[in-house]
Amino acid sequence: VDFSQYQNDSMKNASNTKKIALFVQGYGIDDEAIWKDITQCIRNVGEAKKLADNFSDYPWVDVQQPEPFEFDVFITHRENVNFAVIESTLEQLGADQVFGSSILVNEGYDIKQFLEQLEIAENLVKNKTISSGYQSFLKIHSKSHAKWRRVVFESLCGSPGNVLTVLRTLKSDPNIGMIAPQGFVVQRQVSQVALADIFHRRIWDSSYQKYFEDNVQNMQLLYREMYSKDFDPESQFSFSGGTMFWCRYRDFRVADWLRIMPWLSERWSNKYKRDLQIEHAVERMFGVIPSLNGITIAEIGVAVKPIAIYHPHYNEIPKTSDRHGFTEWSLLKQSDNDRLVKPLPAKEGGLGYYDLNNAETRRKQGEMAKAAGLHGFMYNHYWILNNAVLGKIPELMLQDGYPDIPFLFCWVNEQLTDFGVSLKEETDSLSKEGYGEEEDWKTHFNYLLPFFRHRNYITIEGKPVFVIKKANTLALNSYMDLWSKLARESGLDGIFFVYCLGDHWTIKKSMWTTVLQEYDAALHLHPQIKSFLSNESPKSSSSSDLILKINQQQFWGAFTSYDNSLFQESNPSILHIPPKQFKRDIRTTLEQMSNRLPASVVGRIDVPNLFFVSAWNDWNKQSVLEPSDKFGFSYLSAIKHNLENHPLVIDRQQEYQNQDW
């Protein structure tokens, strides 16, 4: 690295802002999928930086302000990779500076590359190329195994909230010095292990004891070279398997590692071997040395990605055009019910009684949602008689780009009678005429195709996620089969179909093997699912999977409140969840995602870990995250607080030994 090329600019912009380093061993970044995952990780760090910088843009309630920070990226790459493109891309994602080094021979693999990056970082400080040292760092590498890589990245840097959780912990808790991905902490001499399934299989394919004990000789050799003594051979220590983790910089003992670099340079492997080489001993000692000095390794779970259900009908529609000015706001505006909440006026920082035709309103919605940590919106989609009823707002989003936030669709395939205007006549066709013929299905798919291809549409395994509210007929399976075929013919990898669990429809026994097994996942739709949850569940959110007759991925959810008295004056359904209760319930949900798990399979490692919240703006049923006149930003603040203080797990193996599994 030519340090002089960075010196003038970096010293000119020197500040007292906390600095962190991202060490990326990028031997495989010429693979498009690997590069995409790495840049998404770094993008989330950049978004976390923005959240810290712009915290005061909104009047958050009981949310601790994150400490502002800057970050530099150190990245290795092969000679044939254009570093200028790498540098430009990472700077656009928020990196302050990018330091690259090319790899001629990949000996020692990510371990050697990482130590050389540490040496560069130390020289930058020594030569005053950067104004101060780093407080913490993230180490990741271009793991070729896609599922392994994504589970790890989703834990360490899968969301801005996870990044801010890590940085806050490393600053405030002196006992925790290293944070590993959920299910990747290996502890010596334990009979029960709690490892991520993808990692667990790797360990037990050989031998759990062998994974540690056969490397102890090389580990002792290393320790002796570093400190001129042996460590206690009976020591109980841990390390982060897979060698990707966050660490407090001073706890890593960087100078000790750099001192033995010449010794290591004669011992690196130049050909891949699965275990028992010097780099495998080094990998284990990265965690062992801090643990021998009293530093704890904690685990952080896969990032929770809240998706708020978005109602796209706060504007005049053809059905109401003969009643000038009538929108879904009309009933709420006219109501004098003191129990009901109404939008916080724009002059007080809210959005007021908006018109969704206005691009600026939708822009503000997207920015507000992202600032609170929401991952995206799920648009309610109404398709009736080959027509996208209430489809104007998503169509405007395609044109003007707002709200600029990830999204997906939920097909509300049921009678619509709870709007300010009834669409019962049109939706009767769903029960009387079914879902039409194959040409009708093609028309529906072709309407959605531009959305599926949009850069913000949420995908899983390359497949656009499409939710169907009621999976109540076998006819939908033929619909889905055709769509999957059309998607592949259109260059997509298929469609990821999800159905909603709740009391809004009845699951007959025969449906499990004939209908529902064709879906990729199920979704906990709140509050409709509330009656199915155990009595121990939080009042407003999921805390466990339901016991189904088929083994299926389940996305959990939550709701803010529910009150349909605008439509049902006599005996309305009212479920009021105060913001503080909602905040506690979300905390419980996140804890359950991380903790109460079977010993051999660490639970919520579904990637991505989507979490559906009812709702962003269902004002007429009082289920809203948007700021209100009574509660301000309290519901959004509850989500933001929990995402930026994600529960960590310490000594998971000991936890399992103390419980009867």
C-alpha positions as CSV (number, residue, x, y, z in Angstrom):
1,V,0.0,0.0,0.0
2,D,1.3,3.5,-0.9
3,F,0.4,5.3,2.2
4,S,1.3,8.7,0.8
5,Q,-1.7,8.7,-1.6
6,Y,-4.1,8.8,1.3
7,Q,-2.2,11.0,3.7
8,N,-3.2,14.5,2.6
9,D,-7.0,13.9,2.3
10,S,-7.3,11.8,5.5
11,M,-5.4,14.3,7.6
12,K,-7.4,17.2,6.2
13,N,-10.6,15.5,7.2
14,A,-9.3,14.2,10.5
15,S,-11.9,14.3,13.4
16,N,-12.5,12.8,16.7
17,T,-15.2,10.5,15.4
18,K,-14.9,6.9,16.3
19,K,-13.2,4.7,13.6
20,I,-13.9,1.1,12.9
21,A,-12.3,-1.2,10.3
22,L,-13.8,-3.7,8.0
23,F,-11.2,-6.4,7.1
24,V,-12.5,-8.3,4.0
25,Q,-10.5,-11.2,2.6
26,G,-11.8,-11.1,-0.9
27,Y,-10.0,-13.8,-2.9
28,G,-13.3,-14.9,-4.3
29,I,-15.0,-11.5,-5.0
30,D,-14.8,-12.1,-8.8
31,D,-17.8,-14.3,-8.1
32,E,-20.9,-12.1,-8.6
33,A,-22.9,-13.8,-5.8
34,I,-20.1,-13.4,-3.3
35,W,-19.5,-9.8,-4.2
36,K,-23.2,-9.0,-3.9
37,D,-23.3,-10.5,-0.4
38,I,-20.1,-8.6,0.7
39,T,-21.4,-5.3,-0.7
40,Q,-24.7,-5.8,1.1
41,C,-22.9,-6.4,4.3
42,I,-20.9,-3.2,3.9
43,R,-24.0,-1.3,2.7
44,N,-25.7,-2.2,6.1
45,V,-22.6,-0.8,7.9
46,G,-23.0,2.4,5.8
47,E,-26.7,2.6,6.6
48,A,-25.9,2.2,10.3
49,K,-23.6,5.1,10.0
50,K,-26.4,7.2,8.5
51,L,-28.7,6.2,11.3
52,A,-26.2,7.4,13.9
53,D,-25.5,10.6,12.0
54,N,-29.1,11.5,11.4
55,F,-30.6,10.3,14.7
56,S,-32.1,13.7,15.5
57,D,-34.2,13.9,12.3
58,Y,-37.1,12.3,14.2
59,P,-38.4,12.7,17.7
60,W,-37.8,9.1,18.9
61,V,-39.2,8.0,22.2
62,D,-36.9,6.3,24.7
63,V,-34.3,5.3,22.1
64,Q,-30.6,5.8,22.9
65,Q,-28.7,7.8,20.3
66,P,-25.9,5.7,18.7
67,E,-22.4,7.0,18.7
68,P,-21.4,8.4,15.3
69,F,-18.6,6.6,13.6
70,E,-16.6,6.4,10.4
71,F,-15.3,3.2,8.8
72,D,-12.5,2.2,6.5
73,V,-12.4,-1.0,4.4
74,F,-9.3,-3.2,3.9
75,I,-9.9,-5.6,1.1
76,T,-7.7,-8.2,-0.6
77,H,-8.4,-9.3,-4.2
78,R,-6.9,-11.2,-7.1
79,E,-4.7,-9.4,-9.6
80,N,-7.3,-9.6,-12.3
81,V,-9.9,-7.6,-10.3
82,N,-10.2,-3.8,-11.0
83,F,-9.5,-2.2,-7.7
84,A,-10.7,1.2,-8.9
85,V,-14.2,-0.3,-9.3
86,I,-14.0,-1.8,-5.8
87,E,-12.9,1.4,-4.3
88,S,-15.6,3.5,-6.0
89,T,-18.3,1.0,-5.0
90,L,-17.4,0.9,-1.4
91,E,-17.0,4.6,-1.0
92,Q,-20.5,5.0,-2.4
93,L,-21.7,2.6,0.3
94,G,-20.2,4.9,3.0
95,A,-16.6,3.8,3.4
96,D,-14.3,6.7,4.5
97,Q,-11.2,5.1,2.9
98,V,-10.6,1.8,1.0
99,F,-7.2,0.1,1.2
100,G,-6.7,-2.7,-1.3
101,S,-4.0,-5.3,-1.7
102,S,-3.7,-7.9,-4.5
103,I,-3.1,-11.6,-3.8
104,L,-0.5,-13.4,-5.9
105,V,-0.4,-16.7,-4.0
106,N,-3.3,-17.7,-1.7
107,E,-1.2,-19.3,1.0
108,G,-2.6,-19.2,4.5
109,Y,-5.9,-18.3,3.0
110,D,-8.0,-15.7,4.8
111,I,-5.9,-16.0,8.0
112,K,-2.7,-14.8,6.4
113,Q,-4.5,-12.1,4.4
114,F,-6.2,-10.8,7.6
115,L,-2.9,-10.6,9.6
116,E,-1.3,-8.7,6.7
117,Q,-4.3,-6.3,6.7
118,L,-3.8,-5.7,10.4
119,E,-0.2,-4.9,9.7
120,I,-1.3,-2.3,7.1
121,A,-3.7,-0.8,9.6
122,E,-1.0,-0.5,12.2
123,N,1.3,1.2,9.7
124,L,-1.4,3.7,8.8
125,V,-1.6,4.8,12.4
126,K,2.2,4.8,12.8
127,N,2.7,6.9,9.7
128,K,-0.2,9.2,10.7
129,T,-2.0,8.4,7.5
130,I,-5.1,8.1,9.7
131,S,-5.5,10.4,12.7
132,S,-6.3,7.7,15.3
133,G,-6.5,4.0,15.8
134,Y,-9.5,1.8,15.3
135,Q,-11.9,1.0,18.2
136,S,-13.3,-2.2,16.8
137,F,-13.3,-4.2,13.6
138,L,-15.3,-6.7,11.6
139,K,-13.5,-9.6,9.8
140,I,-15.3,-11.4,7.0
141,H,-14.1,-13.3,4.0
142,S,-15.4,-14.6,0.6
143,K,-16.7,-18.0,1.8
144,S,-17.6,-20.0,-1.2
145,H,-20.4,-22.0,0.5
146,A,-23.4,-19.7,-0.2
147,K,-25.7,-20.8,2.7
148,W,-22.9,-20.7,5.2
149,R,-21.8,-17.2,4.0
150,R,-25.3,-15.8,4.1
151,V,-26.1,-17.1,7.6
152,V,-22.9,-15.5,8.9
153,F,-23.4,-12.2,7.1
154,E,-27.0,-12.0,8.2
155,S,-25.9,-12.2,11.8
156,L,-22.8,-10.0,11.8
157,C,-24.0,-7.3,9.3
158,G,-27.4,-8.4,8.1
159,S,-29.1,-5.1,9.1
160,P,-28.1,-1.6,10.4
161,G,-29.7,-2.6,13.7
162,N,-27.4,-5.5,14.2
163,V,-24.3,-3.4,13.3
164,L,-25.4,-0.7,15.9
165,T,-26.1,-3.4,18.5
166,V,-22.5,-4.7,18.1
167,L,-20.9,-1.3,18.2
168,R,-22.9,-0.3,21.3
169,T,-22.0,-3.6,23.1
170,L,-18.3,-3.4,22.3
171,K,-18.2,0.2,23.6
172,S,-20.3,-0.3,26.8
173,D,-19.6,-3.8,28.0
174,P,-15.9,-4.4,28.9
175,N,-16.4,-8.1,29.4
176,I,-17.6,-8.8,25.9
177,G,-14.8,-8.3,23.4
178,M,-15.7,-10.5,20.5
179,I,-19.1,-11.1,18.9
180,A,-19.6,-14.1,16.6
181,P,-22.5,-15.2,14.4
182,Q,-25.3,-17.1,16.0
183,G,-24.5,-20.8,16.3
184,F,-20.8,-20.5,15.4
185,V,-19.1,-20.3,18.8
186,V,-17.3,-23.6,19.5
187,Q,-16.4,-24.3,23.1
188,R,-13.8,-26.9,24.2
189,Q,-14.8,-30.0,26.2
190,V,-18.6,-29.7,26.2
191,S,-20.9,-32.6,25.7
192,Q,-23.7,-30.6,24.2
193,V,-23.3,-28.1,21.5
194,A,-25.6,-25.5,20.0
195,L,-24.4,-24.8,16.5
196,A,-26.0,-23.5,13.3
197,D,-27.1,-26.5,11.3
198,I,-24.8,-25.8,8.4
199,F,-21.8,-25.6,10.8
200,H,-23.0,-28.4,13.0
201,R,-22.9,-30.9,10.2
202,R,-19.3,-29.8,9.4
203,I,-18.2,-30.4,12.9
204,W,-19.9,-33.8,13.4
205,D,-18.9,-35.1,10.0
206,S,-15.5,-35.6,11.6
207,S,-15.4,-35.3,15.4
208,Y,-16.3,-32.5,17.7
209,Q,-13.4,-33.3,20.1
210,K,-11.0,-33.7,17.1
211,Y,-12.0,-30.3,15.9
212,F,-10.4,-28.9,18.9
213,E,-8.0,-31.4,20.5
214,D,-6.0,-32.4,17.4
215,N,-5.1,-28.7,16.9
216,V,-4.0,-28.1,20.5
217,Q,-0.4,-29.1,19.8
218,N,-0.1,-26.4,17.1
219,M,-2.0,-23.9,19.3
220,Q,0.5,-24.5,22.1
221,L,3.4,-24.0,19.6
222,L,1.8,-20.6,18.6
223,Y,1.2,-19.5,22.2
224,R,4.8,-20.4,23.2
225,E,6.2,-18.4,20.3
226,M,4.0,-15.4,21.3
227,Y,4.5,-15.5,25.1
228,S,7.4,-17.8,25.8
229,K,5.1,-20.1,27.9
230,D,2.4,-22.7,27.5
231,F,-1.3,-22.1,28.3
232,D,-3.0,-24.5,30.8
233,P,-3.8,-27.6,28.7
234,E,-7.1,-28.0,30.7
235,S,-8.3,-24.5,29.9
236,Q,-11.9,-24.1,28.9
237,F,-11.9,-21.7,25.9
238,S,-14.0,-20.8,22.9
239,F,-13.5,-19.5,19.4
240,S,-15.6,-18.3,16.5
241,G,-15.8,-21.1,13.9
242,G,-15.5,-19.9,10.4
243,T,-13.3,-17.0,11.4
244,M,-15.8,-14.2,10.8
245,F,-16.5,-12.0,13.8
246,W,-16.5,-8.5,15.3
247,C,-13.9,-7.7,17.9
248,R,-12.8,-4.8,20.1
249,Y,-9.5,-3.8,18.6
250,R,-7.4,-3.6,21.8
251,D,-8.7,-7.0,23.0
252,F,-7.3,-8.7,19.9
253,R,-3.7,-8.2,21.0
254,V,-2.7,-7.0,17.5
255,A,1.0,-6.3,18.4
256,D,1.4,-9.8,19.6
257,W,0.2,-11.3,16.3
258,L,2.4,-9.0,14.2
259,R,5.4,-9.9,16.2
260,I,5.3,-13.5,15.1
261,M,4.5,-12.8,11.4
262,P,8.0,-13.7,10.2
263,W,7.7,-17.0,12.1
264,L,4.3,-17.7,10.6
265,S,5.5,-16.8,7.1
266,E,7.6,-20.0,7.0
267,R,4.7,-22.2,8.0
268,W,1.6,-21.2,5.9
269,S,0.0,-23.9,3.8
270,N,0.0,-23.3,0.0
271,K,-2.6,-26.0,-0.7
272,Y,-6.0,-26.2,0.8
273,K,-6.4,-28.7,3.6
274,R,-9.5,-29.0,5.8
275,D,-7.8,-29.0,9.2
276,L,-4.7,-29.4,11.3
277,Q,-2.6,-26.8,9.5
278,I,-0.9,-23.8,11.2
279,E,-3.7,-21.5,9.9
280,H,-6.3,-23.6,11.7
281,A,-4.4,-23.2,14.9
282,V,-4.2,-19.5,14.3
283,E,-8.0,-19.4,13.6
284,R,-8.7,-21.0,17.0
285,M,-6.2,-18.8,18.9
286,F,-8.0,-15.6,17.6
287,G,-10.7,-16.4,20.1
288,V,-8.7,-18.4,22.6
289,I,-6.2,-15.6,23.5
290,P,-8.9,-13.1,24.4
291,S,-10.8,-15.8,26.3
292,L,-7.7,-16.7,28.3
293,N,-7.5,-13.0,29.3
294,G,-11.1,-12.9,30.6
295,I,-12.8,-11.6,27.5
296,T,-16.2,-13.2,26.6
297,I,-17.3,-14.2,23.1
298,A,-21.0,-13.4,22.6
299,E,-23.3,-14.5,19.7
300,I,-25.7,-12.3,17.8
301,G,-28.7,-13.8,15.9
302,V,-29.7,-13.5,12.3
303,A,-30.9,-10.0,11.6
304,V,-34.6,-9.4,12.0
305,K,-36.1,-7.7,8.9
306,P,-39.4,-6.1,9.8
307,I,-41.9,-5.8,6.9
308,A,-44.8,-3.4,7.6
309,I,-48.1,-4.2,5.8
310,Y,-48.9,-1.2,3.6
311,H,-52.4,-0.2,2.6
312,P,-52.3,1.6,-0.7
313,H,-55.8,3.2,-0.8
314,Y,-55.5,6.6,0.8
315,N,-56.5,8.4,-2.4
316,E,-59.6,8.8,-4.5
317,I,-60.4,5.7,-6.6
318,P,-62.9,5.2,-9.5
319,K,-65.4,3.6,-7.2
320,T,-65.7,6.8,-5.2
321,S,-65.2,9.4,-8.0
322,D,-68.9,10.3,-7.9
323,R,-68.4,11.4,-4.2
324,H,-65.8,14.2,-4.7
325,G,-63.1,14.1,-1.9
326,F,-64.1,10.7,-0.5
327,T,-61.1,8.6,0.5
328,E,-60.2,6.1,3.2
329,W,-59.6,9.0,5.5
330,S,-63.2,10.2,5.4
331,L,-64.6,7.9,8.1
332,L,-61.8,8.6,10.5
333,K,-61.9,12.4,10.0
334,Q,-65.6,12.4,10.8
335,S,-65.4,10.2,13.9
336,D,-65.6,11.9,17.3
337,N,-64.6,8.6,19.1
338,D,-62.0,9.7,21.7
339,R,-60.5,6.2,21.7
340,L,-59.4,6.4,18.1
341,V,-55.9,7.7,17.2
342,K,-55.5,10.0,14.2
343,P,-52.5,11.0,12.2
344,L,-49.9,13.3,13.7
345,P,-50.1,16.6,11.8
346,A,-47.2,17.3,9.4
347,K,-46.3,20.5,11.3
348,E,-45.6,18.4,14.3
349,G,-43.3,16.0,12.4
350,G,-46.0,13.5,11.3
351,L,-47.5,12.8,7.9
352,G,-51.0,14.2,8.5
353,Y,-54.0,13.2,6.3
354,Y,-52.0,12.6,3.2
355,D,-52.8,11.7,-0.4
356,L,-50.7,8.8,-1.7
357,N,-50.8,10.3,-5.2
358,N,-48.2,12.7,-3.8
359,A,-44.7,11.4,-4.4
360,E,-43.2,13.5,-1.7
361,T,-45.5,11.9,0.9
362,R,-44.5,8.4,-0.2
363,R,-40.8,9.5,-0.2
364,K,-41.2,10.6,3.5
365,Q,-42.9,7.3,4.3
366,G,-40.0,5.3,3.0
367,E,-37.4,7.5,4.7
368,M,-39.2,7.4,8.0
369,A,-39.6,3.6,7.8
370,K,-35.9,3.1,7.1
371,A,-34.9,5.4,9.9
372,A,-36.9,3.2,12.3
373,G,-35.1,0.1,11.0
374,L,-37.9,-1.3,8.9
375,H,-36.7,-3.5,6.1
376,G,-39.6,-2.9,3.7
377,F,-43.3,-2.8,3.0
378,M,-45.7,-5.5,2.0
379,Y,-48.3,-3.9,-0.3
380,N,-51.8,-5.3,-0.1
381,H,-52.6,-6.3,-3.7
382,Y,-56.3,-6.6,-4.9
383,W,-56.7,-8.4,-8.2
384,I,-60.3,-8.7,-9.3
385,L,-61.6,-9.6,-12.8
386,N,-58.2,-9.1,-14.5
387,N,-57.9,-5.7,-12.9
388,A,-55.6,-4.4,-10.2
389,V,-58.2,-2.7,-8.0
390,L,-56.5,-0.1,-5.7
391,G,-53.3,-0.7,-7.8
392,K,-52.5,3.0,-8.6
393,I,-50.1,3.7,-5.8
394,P,-47.8,0.7,-6.4
395,E,-47.9,1.7,-10.1
396,L,-46.8,5.2,-9.2
397,M,-44.0,3.7,-7.2
398,L,-42.7,2.0,-10.4
399,Q,-42.8,5.4,-12.2
400,D,-41.3,7.8,-9.6
401,G,-39.4,5.4,-7.3
402,Y,-41.2,6.3,-4.0
403,P,-41.2,5.0,-1.4
404,D,-37.7,3.8,-2.1
405,I,-37.6,0.8,0.1
406,P,-37.7,-3.0,-0.4
407,F,-41.2,-4.3,-1.0
408,L,-43.3,-7.4,-1.8
409,F,-47.0,-8.1,-2.5
410,C,-49.7,-9.9,-0.6
411,W,-52.7,-10.9,-2.7
412,V,-55.8,-10.2,-0.6
413,N,-57.9,-12.8,-2.3
414,E,-61.1,-12.3,-0.3
415,Q,-64.2,-10.2,-0.1
416,L,-63.5,-6.6,0.6
417,T,-66.1,-5.1,2.8
418,D,-64.2,-3.3,5.5
419,F,-63.2,-0.2,3.5
420,G,-64.9,3.2,3.5
421,V,-66.4,1.9,0.3
422,S,-67.5,-1.7,-0.2
423,L,-65.9,-3.8,-3.0
424,K,-68.1,-6.7,-2.2
425,E,-69.8,-6.9,-5.6
426,E,-66.5,-7.1,-7.4
427,T,-64.9,-9.6,-4.9
428,D,-67.9,-11.9,-5.0
429,S,-66.3,-13.1,-8.2
430,L,-63.6,-14.9,-6.3
431,S,-66.1,-17.2,-4.7
432,K,-68.6,-17.4,-7.5
433,E,-66.3,-17.7,-10.5
434,G,-63.1,-19.0,-8.9
435,Y,-59.8,-17.7,-10.3
436,G,-60.6,-17.7,-14.0
437,E,-58.8,-19.6,-16.7
438,E,-55.1,-20.0,-17.6
439,E,-55.2,-16.9,-19.8
440,D,-56.4,-14.9,-16.8
441,W,-53.6,-16.3,-14.7
442,K,-51.1,-15.2,-17.4
443,T,-52.6,-11.7,-17.4
444,H,-52.2,-11.4,-13.7
445,F,-48.5,-12.6,-13.8
446,N,-47.7,-10.2,-16.7
447,Y,-49.1,-7.3,-14.7
448,L,-46.8,-8.2,-11.7
449,L,-43.7,-9.0,-13.8
450,P,-42.4,-5.4,-13.8
451,F,-42.7,-5.3,-10.0
452,F,-40.9,-8.7,-9.7
453,R,-38.0,-7.3,-11.7
454,H,-37.7,-4.1,-9.7
455,R,-34.4,-3.7,-7.9
456,N,-36.3,-3.3,-4.6
457,Y,-38.5,-6.4,-4.8
458,I,-37.7,-8.8,-2.0
459,T,-36.4,-12.2,-3.1
460,I,-35.4,-15.4,-1.4
461,E,-33.0,-17.6,-3.3
462,G,-33.4,-15.4,-6.3
463,K,-37.2,-15.8,-6.3
464,P,-39.7,-12.9,-5.8
465,V,-41.7,-13.4,-2.6
466,F,-45.4,-13.5,-3.2
467,V,-47.9,-13.8,-0.3
468,I,-51.4,-15.2,-0.8
469,K,-53.7,-14.3,2.1
470,K,-56.0,-17.3,1.8
471,A,-54.6,-20.6,0.5
472,N,-58.0,-22.1,0.6
473,T,-58.4,-23.9,-2.8
474,L,-56.5,-26.4,-4.8
475,A,-57.1,-24.2,-7.9
476,L,-54.4,-21.9,-6.6
477,N,-51.8,-24.7,-6.9
478,S,-52.3,-24.7,-10.7
479,Y,-52.1,-21.0,-10.6
480,M,-48.8,-21.2,-8.8
481,D,-47.3,-23.9,-11.1
482,L,-48.0,-21.7,-14.1
483,W,-46.5,-18.7,-12.4
484,S,-43.3,-20.6,-11.5
485,K,-43.0,-21.7,-15.1
486,L,-43.6,-18.2,-16.5
487,A,-41.1,-16.7,-14.0
488,R,-38.4,-19.0,-15.1
489,E,-39.2,-18.2,-18.8
490,S,-38.9,-14.6,-17.9
491,G,-35.4,-15.0,-16.4
492,L,-36.3,-15.3,-12.8
493,D,-35.5,-18.3,-10.6
494,G,-39.2,-19.0,-9.8
495,I,-41.6,-17.6,-7.3
496,F,-41.3,-18.0,-3.5
497,F,-44.9,-18.5,-2.4
498,V,-46.1,-17.8,1.2
499,Y,-49.5,-18.2,2.7
500,C,-51.0,-16.5,5.8
501,L,-51.8,-18.4,9.0
502,G,-54.8,-17.0,11.0
503,D,-58.4,-17.3,11.8
504,H,-59.5,-15.5,8.6
505,W,-59.9,-18.9,6.9
506,T,-60.3,-22.5,7.8
507,I,-57.6,-25.1,7.1
508,K,-59.3,-28.4,6.4
509,K,-57.3,-31.6,7.3
510,S,-57.0,-32.6,3.6
511,M,-55.3,-29.3,2.7
512,W,-52.0,-30.1,4.4
513,T,-51.0,-32.7,1.8
514,T,-53.0,-31.4,-1.2
515,V,-52.7,-27.6,-1.0
516,L,-50.3,-26.2,1.6
517,Q,-47.3,-28.4,0.9
518,E,-46.8,-26.6,-2.4
519,Y,-46.0,-23.3,-0.6
520,D,-42.5,-22.4,0.4
521,A,-43.4,-20.8,3.8
522,A,-46.1,-19.6,6.1
523,L,-46.6,-16.2,7.6
524,H,-48.1,-15.3,11.0
525,L,-50.7,-12.7,10.2
526,H,-51.5,-10.6,13.2
527,P,-53.9,-10.2,14.9
528,Q,-55.7,-13.0,13.0
529,I,-53.3,-15.6,14.3
530,K,-53.6,-14.5,17.9
531,S,-56.1,-17.2,19.0
532,F,-53.7,-19.9,17.8
533,L,-50.7,-18.8,19.9
534,S,-50.0,-20.2,23.3
535,N,-51.1,-18.4,26.4
536,E,-47.5,-17.7,27.2
537,S,-47.0,-15.8,24.0
538,P,-46.7,-12.0,24.1
539,K,-49.9,-10.1,23.6
540,S,-48.9,-8.6,20.2
541,S,-46.2,-10.7,18.6
542,S,-45.1,-14.3,17.8
543,S,-42.7,-16.1,20.0
544,S,-42.7,-19.6,18.6
545,D,-43.5,-21.6,15.5
546,L,-47.0,-23.1,15.3
547,I,-47.1,-26.9,15.3
548,L,-48.2,-27.7,11.7
549,K,-48.9,-31.0,10.0
550,I,-46.1,-30.3,7.5
551,N,-42.5,-29.0,8.2
552,Q,-42.5,-25.5,6.8
553,Q,-40.6,-22.3,7.3
554,Q,-42.6,-19.8,9.4
555,F,-42.2,-16.1,9.3
556,W,-43.2,-14.5,12.7
557,G,-45.1,-11.3,13.1
558,A,-46.7,-8.6,15.3
559,F,-49.4,-6.0,15.4
560,T,-49.8,-2.6,17.1
561,S,-53.5,-2.6,17.9
562,Y,-56.9,-3.5,16.3
563,D,-60.2,-1.6,16.4
564,N,-62.9,-2.0,13.7
565,S,-65.5,0.2,15.4
566,L,-65.5,2.5,12.3
567,F,-67.2,-0.3,10.4
568,Q,-68.9,-2.2,13.2
569,E,-70.5,0.1,15.7
570,S,-72.2,-2.7,17.7
571,N,-69.8,-5.2,19.4
572,P,-66.6,-4.1,17.6
573,S,-63.4,-6.1,18.0
574,I,-61.0,-4.0,20.1
575,L,-57.4,-5.1,20.9
576,H,-55.5,-2.2,22.2
577,I,-51.7,-2.6,22.6
578,P,-50.1,0.4,24.4
579,P,-46.6,1.3,22.9
580,K,-44.8,0.1,26.0
581,Q,-46.5,-3.3,25.8
582,F,-45.6,-3.5,22.1
583,K,-42.0,-2.6,22.9
584,R,-41.8,-5.4,25.6
585,D,-43.5,-7.9,23.2
586,I,-41.0,-7.2,20.4
587,R,-38.1,-7.7,22.9
588,T,-39.6,-11.0,24.0
589,T,-39.9,-12.1,20.3
590,L,-36.2,-11.3,19.6
591,E,-35.1,-13.1,22.7
592,Q,-37.1,-16.2,21.7
593,M,-35.4,-16.0,18.2
594,S,-32.0,-16.2,19.9
595,N,-32.5,-18.3,23.0
596,R,-35.0,-21.1,23.6
597,L,-33.7,-23.4,20.9
598,P,-33.0,-27.1,20.5
599,A,-29.4,-27.9,21.4
600,S,-28.3,-29.3,18.0
601,V,-30.1,-26.8,15.8
602,V,-29.9,-23.1,16.5
603,G,-33.3,-21.9,15.7
604,R,-34.0,-18.7,13.7
605,I,-31.3,-19.0,11.1
606,D,-33.9,-18.7,8.3
607,V,-32.4,-16.3,5.8
608,P,-33.7,-13.7,5.5
609,N,-35.5,-13.5,8.8
610,L,-38.6,-11.6,7.7
611,F,-40.9,-10.3,10.4
612,F,-44.3,-9.0,9.4
613,V,-45.9,-6.2,11.3
614,S,-49.6,-5.1,11.0
615,A,-49.5,-2.4,9.9
616,W,-47.9,0.6,8.5
617,N,-51.0,2.6,7.9
618,D,-54.3,0.7,8.5
619,W,-55.8,3.8,10.2
620,N,-59.4,2.7,9.8
621,K,-58.6,-0.4,12.0
622,Q,-56.2,1.5,14.2
623,S,-53.2,-0.8,13.3
624,V,-50.5,1.8,12.6
625,L,-46.8,2.4,12.9
626,E,-47.0,5.9,11.4
627,P,-46.9,8.7,14.0
628,S,-50.3,9.5,15.7
629,D,-51.7,12.3,17.7
630,K,-51.8,10.3,20.9
631,F,-48.6,8.3,20.7
632,G,-46.3,10.2,18.4
633,F,-43.4,8.1,17.2
634,S,-43.8,5.5,20.1
635,Y,-44.5,2.4,18.0
636,L,-41.8,3.1,15.5
637,S,-39.4,3.9,18.4
638,A,-40.3,0.5,20.0
639,I,-39.1,-1.3,16.8
640,K,-36.0,0.9,16.5
641,H,-35.0,0.4,20.1
642,N,-35.2,-3.4,19.9
643,L,-33.4,-3.7,16.5
644,E,-30.5,-1.5,17.7
645,N,-30.3,-3.5,21.0
646,H,-30.6,-7.0,19.6
647,P,-30.4,-9.7,22.3
648,L,-27.0,-11.4,22.6
649,V,-26.3,-14.9,23.8
650,I,-23.3,-15.7,26.0
651,D,-22.1,-19.2,26.7
652,R,-24.9,-21.0,24.9
653,Q,-23.4,-24.4,25.6
654,Q,-23.5,-23.9,29.4
655,E,-27.1,-22.7,29.0
656,Y,-28.1,-26.0,27.4
657,Q,-26.3,-28.1,30.0
658,N,-28.5,-26.4,32.7
659,Q,-31.7,-27.3,30.9
660,D,-33.5,-30.6,30.3
661,W,-33.8,-30.9,26.6
